[in-house]
Amino acid sequence: MRLTRQLKVTLALIGLASLLITAGAHAEPPLPDIPKGKGEQCVEPTPVMRKQHFEFILRHRDLTMHEGIRTKKYSLVECINCHVVPNEKGEYPRFGSDEHFCSSCHNYASVKIDCFQCHADKPESAYGKAKGKFNHALGGSNPHHFSNKAAGPLSKGDLELVSAENNSHE
């Protein structure tokens, strides 16, 4: 059987298209471009942090706010101080932009977080003389920071002590 030139070209194009479709089906999906932090290594291995960072942050929040145990290892402030770095112009990316360390993955995965409604989205050093002035007022609109089911809300004296400790770090 003799094939016409047009049929040969059509079959060749179908074959090429099937190769391209097959090759595309096996390609890895694009990944987010995650900015590199300042430090040599993170507090946990990268694969562990990618899978469990939110567990560390939430546990640290509970220990700090409900138990009064304040450490730096899994502190959101320390994460931001290390991982949010200035661009070529010396400007710090803000949360929401793909250049911000947290946003780069959260935007990619369509995960909404509310950390930066209260917490700073850039390092403490970026605030210069205003360092420490960006925190919300104690007990303001975030009463969840100051209650414990077992112990109840912090007393006025405890709030004054926490406030004095916060002011001594400026």
N, C-alpha and C positions, 0 to 999 in steps of 0.2 A: 504494500500500500504506500502510495506516494503522498506526502503531506505538502500542502501548499505553504508558500513562504509566510503568509498571514497567520496560518494555524500554528506554524513553528514559533513565530514571535509571541503569539498569545500564550502558548504552552510555556515558553521560557519566562514570560512575565508572571504567570501563575506560580511557577516554581520559585522564582525569586521572591515573590510576595510571601509565599509560605515559609521560606527560609527566614525572612525578616520577622514575620509574626512569631515563629518559633524562637528565634534569638531573643526577641523582646520579652517573651513569656518567661525566660530564664534569667533575665537581668535582675540585679538587685535594685530595690526601690531607692530613690535618692534619700539621703540622710540629712539631718540638719547640720549646719555649719556651726559647731560649738566653739566659742572663743576659748583660748587657752588662758588659764589663771596665772597668777604670779608665782605661786609656790612650785617646788620641785615635785611634790606628790601630795595627794589629798589625805585626809584623815583615815580613809578607807580605800581599798583598791578600786579603781575606776569601775569595773563591772559591778561591784557591790553597790557603789554609790548610785550608779545609773538605775539600778533596780530598787534600792531601798532608801534613798535619800529622804523621801517624805516621811518614812517611819522614824528615822533618826531625828528629823526636825520636830515632828509631832511629839515624840518622847521627850526631847529636850525641852520643848514648850511646857509639857505637863510637869516635868521635874522642877523647872524654874518657877512657873506661875503657881502651881498647886502645892509643891513641896518646899519651895524656897531654896532649892539647890541650883546654884548658878555656876556653870562651867563654860569653857570656851570650845571644847572639842566639836560639838554639833550645833553651835550657836549660829543662827541665821546671820547675825552681824559679822561673824568671822568668815562665813561663806561669802558674803557680799564683799568684805574687805579683800579677799583673795581673788575671787573669780570675776568681779566686775572691773574691767580695766579700761583706761581711756583709749580712744581711737587715735589716729594719726594727728588730729587737730588738738589733742589733749582733752577732748570732751568725753564725759561719761555717758554711755547709752542709758536710756531710761527704760524701765520695765514696760513691756509691750512691743518694743522694737526687736527685730530678730538679732540685733547685735548685742543685746543684753543676755548675759549668760543664762539666766533662768528662762527668759522668754524664748531663746533659740529652740529649746526642746518643747516647752509647754505650747508654743504656737504651732509647732510641727505636729504635736500629738493632739491638738485641740483640747488641752486640759486647762481649765480655768482655776487659778489660785487667787486667794485674797490676801496674801501676806503683805503686799505693798500698799494696801489701803491704810495700814498703820505704820508699817516698818519702812525704813529708808531703802531705796532701790540702788543706791550707789555707796561706795565706801565712806567711812567716817572722815577720812583725809580729804575728801572732795568738798567738805563743808567748811573747811578752814576755821575761822573764829566762831562760827555758829555750831561747832561740833557739840553734839548732845542736845541741841535745841530743837531738833526735828521730831522728837518723841511726843506722843500724845500725852495729855495731862493724866496724872494718876486718877483712876476711877472714873474718868470721863465717859465717853460713849462706849467703852469696852469693859463692862463689868465682869466679863468672863475671865479676865486676867486676875481678878481679885476674889475669887470664891473657890471653895472646896466643899464638896458635898458633906464630908465628915466634919470639917472644922467650921464651916460657914464663912461668911465674908470676913475679910481682914478688919480688925478694929481700927479706930482712928489713930491710935498710937502706932500700930503696925504700919499703917499707911505713911505716917510721918517719918518713921524709921526708914522705910523703903525710899521715900522721897529724899531724905537726907543722904542716903547712900548713893542715889543716882546723881545728886548735885555734887557730891565729893569727887566724882569721876571726871568732871569737866576740866 
